[in-house]
């Protein structure tokens, strides 16, 4: 530390002690993670355009924004309002067949463990504090930050009272130290804290008083021989006590040796279900010396391990279960059914989506299929989506706008954009959105459909990853430029608006189409009061008539440029060999150019920006269409299946598919 700060060791130690003292007087703590593992270039292919590695500052900024959303309670509410089918919209305790990956602090201390290998291994992580190394609080803060960045799932924080393979502690030490550890978890803003309700009552009360927005899982673990069966009233009494304390979830584990009774468990569930609402969710499970007896005993939050984690006698619950292994069992037992997913459009022969989705299905051991299918009419799309095993579809041109009137429910994003690129069947037995969401991965005839748009969020992700700090979006100054006026151009404009850009120019060969798109978003801006105070003309979108037109006075040169021209070209868009007029590329701070076509990947625009960089102007960054399409596929996978996308795997497969199918035919410059 003293070398990093350029301080003498004594001064650095004094600073560290002061930092630890600050912790005692704070209610919340954000750990600014230093992680260089994402700095490497994603691909070494010489034909690919310039790939941006995630800048440390940008990642730290996004981490902090996520932390603020979490502690303020904005994230879940916003996700639900904007898109109730998104991964972040439904808490894991309400997701059907959700799994919790058990991660012990003792395992995380192993330098050989790579968290990247644990990606997409559960809907939540339970961080179990089972060891007490030096600098324990700093280590925990760093691990919480690392889990959030690498695995991007809610954290259940649990301080184990009597961890295996650790020294026996006197009760006073347990109460004092463990209380501090629990309050540290609350200070870090973890989503859930598992609290043993049979611990010291003063400790329990203190934690409950300090919980803030953290959900409390009231925990009971009934061990020993001759444990009462589930129909004993003691379990209802435990539930009622947890409810009276304000617990959000009640978890009861019962040790059994060959005396497991499914019928008595069902009787307990019936008793709990008969209690008046509102009441906490209950999770009741049997466990033995080998761990969890049945991974399907509860609908949600079932504990699992991972193949990359070394077997440890410390882990007494997860056993040999893994999320992917249990998913395979769900399909084999018919609890989930194989479905057919598609990419539908007039020109989808080169699509990389099928390979990415199939790899994700294999990762989870799902029995689904995904195929690209050429369609020439909207009626063909209608025929496909009415199939008994239809799971969902990604739509490309020319169906993104045409499908709008044929779906029953739209996300707020699809409504705002005026285009749909993803459709899902609604198979819930009731009209509840949660019921529909939990009916994913099940077959049956569906008469109602849900439409969403993931194009804009993929574009937003790529822009955030590539915008330099000096070009950070300022609503009153930043200018964006969109080439094209189709469904993808609509998503690009919406992405710019969501990023805060309030000066957007559109160029399209057919001006009437550009005017229609501009009017759509100008109306949207007025309705949502997005216009800046100095905006005298009341417009957020403006039209450029010709590539020869000089850049309009009073506006900065664009620092975000998005080319939304279909690879095949249409009458409604500029020709495929469109090149950016040099006098539109005069931003003194450069910017980002996103080319959304990826067949061919090396378009004239990509070559033009590469040439600018080769001439020494490295302030311009090019993001190719393959980067964007991989982001779209990952979000679409999550919408269609309700499971976290294995992003590293899907990116890898996307690149490999392009190399195999398209790279040999790409221009070299």
C-alpha positions, -999 to +999 in steps of 0.1 A: +000+000+000+028+025+009+044+019-025+011+026-043+005+058-024+041+069-024+042+072+014+066+060+040+054+027+056+047+044+089+024+070+073+007+044+052+000+023+083-014+054+101-037+060+071-049+024+072-057+026+109-077+058+103-096+042+075-105+013+098-116+038+124-140+055+099-157+021+095-169+022+131-188+054+125-203+046+091-236+031+081-226+022+046-193+011+029-184+010-007-152-009-017-135+005-048-123-027-064-089-028-082-092-057-106-071-059-137-085-092-150-107-075-176-080-053-191-069-078-217-080-074-253-109-098-260-095-110-293-062-111-312-078-115-346-061-090-370-093-087-391-114-075-362-119-038-356-104-021-325-118-038-294-121-018-263-111-033-229-132-020-201-115+010-185-110+008-148-126+042-142-157+032-162-161-001-144-157+016-110-182+042-119-208+016-129-201-004-097-208+027-076-240+035-095-251-001-089-243+002-052-264+034-049-293+018-067-291-011-044-290+008-011-317+032-023-339+004-035-342+018-070-328-012-090-355-037-084-383-012-088-370+002-120-363-032-135-398-044-127-415-013-141-394-013-173-394-050-180-409-075-156-392-104-175-357-092-170-333-111-147-331-082-122-369-077-120-377-108-100-360-115-067-345-150-066-368-161-038-397-156-062-381-173-092-391-209-098-362-234-095-337-208-083-304-219-069-279-203-044-242-210-050-225-216-016-192-197-015-172-200+017-147-173+027-122-201+033-126-212-003-123-176-016-090-173+002-075-199-022-055-180-048-061-208-073-099-201-074-110-181-104-144-165-099-148-162-137-153-200-137-183-197-114-202-174-138-239-183-143-239-209-115-270-197-096-294-169-091-277-158-059-245-164-040-244-172-003-211-158+011-204-178+043-180-163+068-163-194+082-128-182+089-111-152+106-079-142+089-060-110+095-076-079+080-109-098+079-132-068+073-111-056+043-110-091+029-148-094+032-154-060+016-131-070-013-148-104-018-183-088-018-171-063-045-155-091-065-186-113-064-208-083-075-185-075-104-177-111-116-210-129-109-235-100-108-260-117-086-276-109-052-255-118-022-268-137+009-244-130+037-241-155+065-218-155+096-215-191+107-214-195+145-195-228+147-176-233+114-160-267+109-122-270+111-119-238+131-111-233+168-138-234+194-147-199+205-161-189+239-197-176+236-188-141+245-163-139+216-189-154+193-214-128+202-190-099+200-171-107+169-200-122+149-222-091+156-195-069+142-192-092+111-230-091+106-231-053+109-202-052+084-223-072+059-252-047+064-228-018+059-217-033+026-254-033+015-258-070+009-292-080-005-299-107+021-285-116+056-291-151+070-296-147+108-297-176+132-327-168+154-316-190+182-285-169+188-282-144+216-314-124+217-295-090+221-275-099+189-306-108+170-324-076+180-294-054+172-290-069+137-328-065+130-327-029+141-298-021+118-309-041+087-319-011+065-329-024+030-312-058+035-337-086+036-334-109+066-336-147+063-346-160+097-327-192+101-333-223+122-311-254+119-325-284+139-297-310+144-293-341+165-310-375+166-347-379+171-356-346+155-394-340+154-411-346+121-423-316+100-459-319+112-448-310+148-460-276+159-425-265+168-419-256+132-450-234+129-439-217+162-405-210+146-421-196+116-444-173+136-416-160+157-396-152+126-426-134+112-431-114+144-395-103+142-400-090+106-380-116+087-386-116+049-378-153+045-379-181+070-354-210+065-357-242+085-333-271+081-341-305+097-315-332+102-327-366+092-314-402+091-337-423+070-368-408+087-377-383+060-414-379+055-427-361+024-463-362+038-453-345+071-435-318+051-466-312+030-487-309+062-463-282+074-466-264+041-504-266+043-504-251+078-481-222+067-501-216+035-533-214+056-520-185+077-532-150+066-513-128+043-489-110+043-464-136+056-428-145+049-417-171+023-408-204+040-380-227+029-380-260+047-355-287+039-342-320+051-304-326+053-282-355+063-244-360+068-242-359+030-259-326+027-292-316+012-315-347+008-336-334-021-327-304-043-364-302-054-379-300-019-385-262-023-394-241-052-366-216-048-333-208-032-320-244-032-282-245-022-257-258-048-220-261-052-198-260-083-173-283-100-146-257-098-148-256-060-127-282-042-147-305-019-144-293+017-157-308+049-167-273+059-195-274+034-222-295+050-253-285+030-248-281-007-234-316-012-228-327-047-256-307-063-248-281-090-272-258-108-265-273-142-268-309-129-302-300-113-313-283-145-307-315-164-328-334-138-356-310-142-358-317-180-354-354-175-382-355-150-405-335-172-407-305-148-393-284-177-398-291-214-376-288-244-385-257-265-376-244-299-361-209-302-354-189-333-339-160-351-364-149-377-358-125-405-354-121-443-316-125-442-304-146-412-282-172-428-250-157-413-265-152-378-241-160-349-270-162-324-278-199-328-243-210-319-242-186-288-276-198-275-268-235-281-236-231-261-256-215-233-281-243-233-252-268-231-238-249-202-270-253-183-278-287-197-310-274-211-327-295-238-337-266-260-329-259-296-321-226-314-322-221-352-320-193-377-350-194-400-356-172-430-391-157-432-405-137-461-438-126-445-452-117-411-477-146-415-447-171-414-437-156-381-472-160-368-473-196-378-440-204-360-449-186-328-481-206-324-463-239-321-467-261-290-430-260-283-423-224-293-400-208-267-393-174-282-377-156-311-353-129-319-366-108-348-346-090-375-356-069-404-383-065-417-404-077-387-394-054-358-420-028-364-446-050-382-449-074-352-458-045-328-496-048-334-495-086-331-483-089-295-504-085-265-480-069-240-450-047-247-421-037-224-418+000-218-386+000-239-403-016-269-431+009-266-407+039-265-386+026-294-416+016-315-399-017-324-397-053-310-367-076-315-378-103-290-411-121-286-420-146-258-451-168-253-471-162-222-480-195-206-488-186-171-520-202-157-531-168-143-528-133-155-500-126-131-467-114-147-448-135-121-468-166-132-459-159-168-423-154-160-420-186-141-437-205-169-407-200-191-390-233-202-424-250-203-444-261-234-480-256-244-501-237-269-500-199-262-525-173-275-507-143-259-473-129-264-449-105-249-426-082-269-394-065-258-364-048-274-328-057-263-311-038-292-310-006-272-295-021-241-268-039-260-259-006-277-259+012-244-235-014-229-211-010-258-212+028-256-206+028-218-177+005-222-161+026-249-168+063-241-136+079-227-140+100-195-133+132-215-163+124-237-187+115-209-222+125-218-233+160-209-270+165-218-266+201-229-235+196-250-229+160-261-241+152-297-249+118-312-253+108-349-274+079-362-271+066-397-303+049-409-340+050-400-350+014-395-358-006-363-321-007-353-318+031-357-347+035-334-330+014-308-298+035-312-316+068-307-333+054-276-299+042-263-285+077-267-315+092-249-311+068-220-274+078-218-285+114-214-277+127-249-302+154-259-287+165-293-292+137-318-289+139-356-302+114-381-291+109-416-310+086-439-312+084-477-350+086-476-357+118-457-394+110-450-384+079-430-359+099-410-386+125-403-410+098-391-384+084-366-374+119-355-410+129-348-416+097-328-387+105-304-394+142-303-429+134-291-414+109-266-390+136-253-419+161-248-441+136-231-413+126-207-400+161-202-365+153-215-359+186-233-330+207-219-339+242-206-319+259-234-337+239-261-356+266-279-369+246-309-384+218-286-366+191-305-342+163-294-338+147-329-327+166-360-324+156-397-293+159-419-302+162-455-270+152-472-234+139-465-222+172-481-240+193-455-218+211-431-222+203-395-250+225-381-238+255-362-245+257-325-239+220-320-208+202-311-194+176-335-207+141-326-187+120-302-211+090-305-218+077-340-239+047-348-243+031-382-275+012-384-274+001-420-285-035-427-257-056-441-278-063-472-290-028-476-326-017-484-343+011-502-349+029-469-313+032-459-280+046-474-260+022-495-239-004-477-206+012-488-216+044-469-185+063-456-186+090-430-181+125-444-147+136-430-162+170-420-185+151-396-155+135-378-140+167-365-146+162-328-113+174-311-117+147-284-126+119-309-154+096-299-170+062-305-182+047-338-205+017-335-209-003-367-240-025-362-235-047-393-213-077-390-216-094-423-194-082-437-177-072-404-151-051-420-174-025-436-162+007-454-169+026-422-148+002-401-119+006-426-123+043-426-121+046-388-092+021-387-073+043-412-079+073-390-064+055-361-034+042-381-027+078-390-022+085-353-056+097-342-063+072-314-091+093-299-116+075-322-127+040-312-145+016-334-169-010-320-178-037-345-212-054-350-200-087-334-195-070-301-230-056-302-247-088-314-231-108-286-245-084-260-279-087-276-278-125-276-269-126-239-298-104-228-322-123-251-311-156-236-319-142-201-353-130-212-362-163-229-350-187-202-350-166-170-314-177-164-282-157-161-263-158-193-228-174-193-214-143-209-177-153-212-187-185-230-212-168-253-186-141-263-161-168-270-185-188-292-196-156-310-159-149-320-153-186-329-184-187-351-174-156-370-139-168-375-151-201-389-180-189-410-171-154-421-134-144-414-120-162-445-142-140-467-135-107-450-116-079-467-081-074-452-083-036-449 
